[in-house]
Amino acid sequence: MELRAGTPIWRLTNGPPAEYAPLASDAECDVVIIGGGITGALIGYELSKAGRACILIDKGAIGSGSTSASTALLSYELDIPMHQLARRIGENDAAACYKTCRDSIAAIGAVVRDSGVDCEFVRRKSLYVAEDENDVAELELEYALRRKHGLNIELLSRGEIAQHFSFNRPAALLTPEAAEIDVVKLVEGLVKASMKMGMRVYGRTRLADYQSSVSGCQLSIAAGPRIVARRIVFATGYESEKYLGKTMGALKGTFAIATEPIADFSGWHERCLIWTTANPYLYLRTTCDGRAIIGGEDVDFQDEKRRDALLPAKAAILERKFRGMFPSIRCEIACAWTGTFGESKDSLAYIGEPPWLPGTYFALGYGGNGIAFSMVAAEIIRNACLGKSNAAARLFRFGR
């Protein structure tokens, strides 16, 4: 499956991905990681820092898959509001999921500082906007429940929104615990930092087959070499389901545009992250070089050709919605792209060792805040490989 099409902003600003030589001979390690996107890079970094000998492989260039199509908004807020999630899994577990994702953003900030990677990590506020009056009651429920569980959040009225923003909406939730990042720079930097700690990295290396058990794993590479490892981690996004042998979620196509640099962001208070209660929702952020990124218009995924054919029309809709919210901001489109992501039934990630695949770990970050889930997965899988527990593992386990 081609996970993206068009020109993502990160490729426009950063150029083509770095190339790593393919695996040419048999190898051994503690942990082999399949997938060189943000999830694999974070897992590799955490395990390498913990002293585990790792090999990371990707069938293409490192960081060239769905990661490069991400709009890289770092938000703890899930695609499902906490009060709705509480009805599915219980109030305390719903709050724990939200707090785990909140803490993951701070953990990403710590990784950026510790690794020294220059990836434009910037803390931002996040504004969750009611699309119309019908959504206000839902926001009030959400506000009350998050406040009950100690999350830092404000409920803004129509008048308060009008004081700071150029658009007119009846209510919004404002949280200070969000961020934005250049995800491609983060991947490239983490891979280099992990290599300095001993991780071996191979691009253009396609997995042909593997066998795993509690005693160890063996992998066959399409070009001939084999890898022997104690554990295997699949960080291959939504393509992981072919290795799981089960369908865990539904695929969606999403669309995004990025502008040329903007001189004046009048009407966009503090350049906070913005997303709406609409279905599908609209989401917006800015970049360190002064661009706006606008995404959304999700559709059920059928195949790449149908998804890609929608890009021009969807890009035009996103541009029109942006101009409607920010009429005083000059908007000149620099690039547009489309990608595929997945949704689980409860909007939560699947992370850990499936009971039917001993010795094999998966990191499936379903939903809109996949980078936050990637950090959660890195911590859960690191602890599992070290024989340590992790309180969040229960929340995202297979078979829940």
Sequence and secondary structure as in RCSB ss.txt:
>XXXX:A:sequence
MELRAGTPIWRLTNGPPAEYAPLASDAECDVVIIGGGITGALIGYELSKAGRACILIDKGAIGSGSTSASTALLS
YELDIPMHQLARRIGENDAAACYKTCRDSIAAIGAVVRDSGVDCEFVRRKSLYVAEDENDVAELELEYALRRKHG
LNIELLSRGEIAQHFSFNRPAALLTPEAAEIDVVKLVEGLVKASMKMGMRVYGRTRLADYQSSVSGCQLSIAAGP
RIVARRIVFATGYESEKYLGKTMGALKGTFAIATEPIADFSGWHERCLIWTTANPYLYLRTTCDGRAIIGGEDVD
FQDEKRRDALLPAKAAILERKFRGMFPSIRCEIACAWTGTFGESKDSLAYIGEPPWLPGTYFALGYGGNGIAFSM
VAAEIIRNACLGKSNAAARLFRFGR
>XXXX:A:secstr
   EEE  HHHHHH S        S EEEEEEEE  SHHHHHHHHHHHHTT  EEEE SSSTT SGGGG   EEE
S  SS HHHHHHHH HHHHHHHHHHHHHHHHHHHHHHHHHT  S  EEEEEEEE SSGGGHHHHHHHHHHHHHTT
   EEEEHHHHHHHBSS  SEEEEEEEEEE  HHHHHHHHHHHHHHTT EEESS  EEEEEEETTEEEEEETTS 
EEEEEEEEE  GGGGHHHHTS  SEEEEEEEEEES  S  TTBGGG EEEESSSS  EEEE TTS EEEEEEEEE
   HHHHHHTHHHHHHHHHHHHHHH TTS   EEEEEEEEEEE TTS  EEE  TTSTTEEEEE  SS HHHHHH
HHHHHHHHHHTT   GGGGTT TT 
